[in-house]
Amino acid sequence: MQLEIVTPEKKVFQGEVSEASFPGASGSFQVLNNHAPIVSALAKGTVSFTTKEGAKQSLTVDGGVVEVKDNVIVVLAEKVIG
């Protein structure tokens, strides 16, 4: 899957991932390959993902929106903390 994390200031991450987890406004959720299309508001919390190389990465977002469609995940974050 392709993951792109963007803030109003810059592109924070772009690359291939095998899974990703998000702090949804109604609770955390995970996205795996071939996930059904979804658009969700994000609460303040940790976005974590595993790259194709197997490296686990995480960052904290201060709200935003995530869209999943056709194995492409786009995160529009208000702000990345830290």
C-alpha positions in Angstrom: 0.0 0.0 0.0 1.1 3.6 -0.6 1.0 5.9 2.4 1.3 9.7 2.2 1.2 11.9 5.3 0.8 15.6 4.7 0.5 18.7 6.9 -0.3 22.2 5.6 3.4 23.0 5.8 5.0 19.9 4.2 4.9 16.3 3.2 5.9 14.3 6.3 6.1 10.7 4.8 5.5 9.0 1.5 6.2 5.3 0.8 5.1 1.7 0.7 3.7 0.2 3.9 2.3 -3.2 4.9 0.0 -1.9 7.6 -1.0 1.3 9.3 -2.9 2.3 12.5 -4.8 5.5 13.1 -6.4 7.3 16.0 -9.9 7.6 14.6 -12.3 10.1 16.1 -14.5 7.2 17.3 -11.6 4.9 18.2 -8.3 3.5 16.8 -8.3 1.3 13.7 -5.9 -0.5 11.5 -5.7 -0.6 7.7 -4.3 -3.6 5.8 -3.9 -4.4 2.1 -7.1 -4.3 0.1 -9.0 -2.4 2.9 -12.5 -1.2 1.9 -12.6 2.5 1.0 -13.0 4.8 4.1 -12.8 8.4 5.1 -12.3 9.1 8.8 -11.7 12.0 11.0 -8.6 11.7 13.2 -8.2 12.5 16.8 -5.0 13.6 18.4 -2.9 10.5 18.8 -0.3 8.2 17.3 -0.2 7.1 13.6 1.9 4.0 13.3 2.9 2.0 10.3 5.3 -0.7 9.1 7.3 -0.1 6.0 7.8 -2.8 3.3 11.3 -3.3 4.8 9.7 -4.2 8.1 10.7 -1.1 10.0 8.0 0.2 12.4 7.5 3.9 12.6 5.2 6.2 14.4 4.4 9.9 14.8 1.8 11.9 16.7 -0.8 13.9 14.8 -3.0 16.7 16.2 -6.1 15.7 14.4 -6.9 15.6 10.7 -8.5 13.3 8.1 -7.5 9.9 6.6 -8.7 8.5 3.3 -8.2 4.9 2.1 -9.0 3.9 -1.4 -7.5 1.4 -3.8 -4.5 0.6 -1.5 -3.6 4.3 -1.3 -3.8 6.0 2.1 -3.7 9.8 2.4 -3.4 11.4 5.8 -4.1 15.2 5.9 -2.9 16.0 9.4 -3.5 19.3 11.1 0.0 19.2 12.6 2.6 16.6 13.4 3.9 16.8 17.0 7.6 16.1 17.7 
